[in-house]
C-alpha cells in the first residue's frame, strides 16, 4: 500500500518548476512552437546545439570568462539607503545590471547566443530591438565575435532611442527601421522573423527576450539566470539570508525571468513582476497582457497576449520602448497561473516620477523600464517593516531615455 | 470527403492540373473580394485560397502583408468575411480554402471556427503557423466535419518529416517552393521539381506548389511535376494596382493572368 501510494504521488506530482519546459517547449500549457514549417529544422538544430553546449564545460567556461572580463560581472548588489528612508519601510536593494557593459542585462543573452552562433557555424546574426538595449548588446557581441549584424527596430523606437541607434552603427551593425504596423517592438519581431524565414540556413536570429518559439524562452532565460544566481549568493553575503521580495519589470520578460528563475523554488521569497501600466487600464493605453490580456498565440508561442475578439493583436502603449509589447514570455504566463509570481502594473507617470526620484536620491539614472520595477518596489517596501528586504532588478541604465524625458517635459536636451 | 478532395478527384480523372489563386478577404473591400472570386472562378480556378487578414503575418512578404494591413484598416472583421463568403460561395464553380493564422482560430475556438468557416462555404483551411505536431486537436475536428486541413512542407523539411506532414494533411499538401516568405520571384530553386516528384510518388494526397510562382514560364516548368500551382502575390498585386483606377480593368488583368497561367499548365 505504501509502495503504491509512493508511486502515485510521484506520478501525480507536477514537475519541479525549475525542470520546465518539457521536451515540446511547454511550461504547463504555455509556450510551444507556432511558426511556419520553414523554421522547424533550424529550431530543432538550435535545440540540439544548445543541449550539447550546456553539457560542454568549455562552452560554459568561455561564456563565464566573457561575462567576467568583457561584461564586468558579477554585477553588484547595492543598498539604496536614501530611497529606503524615503519609502519609510523595508530595505530596498538593487541588483545593478545597469553597470554591465552596454548598460543593461541584455548582454548576458547576446554573448551566450553569439557563442552558439559560432558553434553552429552560422555566419550572420539578426536581432530585433525595442528600447535599443538588445540591439546594442547584439551589435556589441557581433563586433566582439566578428559577425555581421542586422538589427530591426520600429521606426517609432528609432526616434525615441536615438543614442542607442547611433551606438549600434558605431559598432558596425546595420539598423533597419521598420515602418509597418505600430512601428514598435512587435513589428520589429515580425520583420526579423521574415528575414530569418529567408536566411535561416546561414543566419542565427538572436531573440532578445524570453519570447518566441521553443527553445528561445528557455534558452534566453538560462542565459539571463546569471542575474538571479548571483543575486541569490550575494544576498547571503550582504544580509545573511534571502530577500523577502524580489521585484523586476516585465515587457517580454527576460530580466524578470533571469532574476526570478533561481528563486522559484525558494518558497519564502515572494516574486513580483511589474508590467507597463501605460496611461490607464483602457484597451490600447497600456502594455500589460498578464494583467489585462488572455492566452493566445503571438510570435511563435502560446502565452498571455493583448488581442481583440478576432485574434488580431491589439495596439499597446508604454512610455518605455522596452516594455511596449503586446505579448509576454510563456514562462511568466505559467508562473502567473501557478500563482508563483504576482504580476502588477505601474503607470507611465509613476515610472517617470520614480526615474526622477532614483536620479536625485541615489545618483543613478535608471532605465525607464527598470523605473517601473523600482516604482512598484517603493510602494511595496513602504508597507513592510524595516527589517524586511526588497530586492529590485535594476535592469538597465537610463542615459538612453534622457532625450525622450526632455522631450516629454518640453525641455532642451 | 471535402469539396476540395472531390475537386482533385475530378481533375485527376480529366488529367487536369489545379490552378489555385489567392486573394485577401477585404482588400480593399469585401465587395471587391467577391468580384475577384467570381472572376477567378470564371477564369477556371480549381480552388481559390482566401486570405483571412492577420495583424502579424510572419510568413508573408510585403505584397500580402500590405494587403492584410489594408483589409484590417478598412475594418474587415471575421464575421463580415464569413457573411460575404456565404453570399458569393454558392455562385462559384470552385471550392474555397481559407488561409488563416492559428492565432485567429485559437481565439475564436477550434470547433467554433471550423463550424463557422464551413457554414460560410469554406471547404478547408491552410494554417501557416501550425506545425503538424501541434495540429492534433484541430485535425480531429476537421475530420469530423469533412473540412480539409492543408499543411505546408518546405525545402528545408527532411524527407521523413515530409511524409509525416503529408499523412496529417487532407485536401492537398502545400509545397513551399523556396526558403523564405511569400512573394514573386524570377528564379525558383533548380531541385524543386525533383523534391516535389519524390513526395508525389510517396503519398496519395495531391501536392501543390506555392510561393514565388508568378509567370506562365514558372507554370509551364512546374505543372508537370505537381497536382496544382498556387499563385498569390502576383494576383494580389494586380488587384491593388494603384496605376489602374478602374476596378473592372484590374479584374481583367487578373483574368488575363489566370488564363495565361492555366494555358501554360496544360
Interface residues (C-beta under 8 A of the other chain):
Chain A: X24 X32 X33 X34 X35 X36 X37 X38 X40 X41 X42 X180 X181 X186 X190 X193 X194 X197 X198 X200 X201 X296 X297 X298 X299 X300 X302 X307 X309 X310 X311 X312 X313
Chain B: X54 X55 X56 X57 X58 X59 X60 X61 X65 X69 X72 X77 X78 X101 X102 X103 X104 X105 X106 X107 X108 X128 X129 X130 X131 X133 X134 X151 X152 X153 X154 X156 X157 X158 X161 X165 X176 X178 X179 X180 X181
